[in-house]
Amino acid sequence: MPRSVPRTTDIPVIPHQRDFCQHERDVLRLAAEGLPNSEIAARLHLAEGTVRNYLSTAITKLGVRNRIEAARVARDRGWL
């Protein structure tokens, strides 16, 4: 029986720190501290919607479900 070749979409891509801009890392770091988006926005001088966008992008890049998981993965990999 022939072996099936995995499609490139079936192979998980593990992001690297360089795949994240500094703002994404900053937002993840503050989210890991438990700060709400409004406080993160104030500290980084960003709009709250921009913080949400950075978090959403980081969550997608990491392939996780939420900001807590994203922060944990980033911290475990030494990015924060």
PLY file of the C-alpha trace (Angstrom):
ply
format ascii 1.0
element vertex 80
property float x
property float y
property float z
element edge 79
property int vertex1
property int vertex2
end_header
0.00 0.00 0.00
1.50 3.37 -0.96
2.42 5.74 1.81
0.72 9.07 1.72
2.92 12.10 1.57
1.93 14.78 4.09
0.71 17.99 2.55
2.61 21.09 3.57
-0.52 22.27 5.37
-0.36 19.13 7.55
3.11 19.93 8.86
3.05 22.32 11.82
5.22 25.38 11.49
7.04 26.28 14.67
7.54 30.03 14.75
10.79 31.60 15.81
11.29 34.71 17.91
12.26 36.66 14.80
8.75 35.99 13.45
7.37 38.39 16.07
7.78 42.15 16.00
8.92 43.93 19.15
5.40 45.24 19.82
3.98 41.70 19.72
6.59 40.55 22.24
5.95 43.58 24.46
2.20 42.99 24.40
2.66 39.28 25.18
5.01 40.12 28.07
2.46 42.45 29.65
-0.40 40.03 28.96
1.63 37.37 30.77
1.63 39.68 33.80
-2.16 39.57 33.71
-2.73 43.13 32.55
-5.93 43.95 30.66
-5.72 45.31 27.13
-6.51 48.84 28.33
-3.54 48.85 30.72
-1.22 47.33 28.11
-2.31 50.03 25.67
-1.64 52.78 28.20
1.81 51.45 29.11
2.91 51.02 25.50
1.22 54.20 24.22
-0.90 52.21 21.78
-4.61 52.16 21.02
-6.50 49.35 22.73
-7.54 48.00 19.31
-3.87 47.84 18.31
-3.13 45.77 21.41
-5.96 43.39 20.47
-4.54 43.13 16.95
-1.02 42.36 18.21
-2.38 39.72 20.59
-4.53 38.17 17.88
-1.58 38.03 15.48
0.68 36.44 18.11
-2.01 33.89 19.03
-2.41 32.95 15.37
1.34 32.70 14.76
1.75 30.44 17.79
-1.25 28.29 16.92
-2.73 28.58 20.40
-6.24 29.38 21.60
-5.83 32.41 23.82
-3.51 35.07 25.24
-2.66 32.97 28.29
-1.41 30.09 26.15
0.42 32.51 23.85
2.22 34.14 26.76
3.10 30.74 28.25
4.54 29.44 24.97
6.53 32.62 24.39
7.87 32.56 27.95
8.73 28.83 27.72
10.73 29.56 24.57
12.62 32.38 26.28
11.15 35.16 24.14
9.81 37.22 27.03
0 1
1 2
2 3
3 4
4 5
5 6
6 7
7 8
8 9
9 10
10 11
11 12
12 13
13 14
14 15
15 16
16 17
17 18
18 19
19 20
20 21
21 22
22 23
23 24
24 25
25 26
26 27
27 28
28 29
29 30
30 31
31 32
32 33
33 34
34 35
35 36
36 37
37 38
38 39
39 40
40 41
41 42
42 43
43 44
44 45
45 46
46 47
47 48
48 49
49 50
50 51
51 52
52 53
53 54
54 55
55 56
56 57
57 58
58 59
59 60
60 61
61 62
62 63
63 64
64 65
65 66
66 67
67 68
68 69
69 70
70 71
71 72
72 73
73 74
74 75
75 76
76 77
77 78
78 79
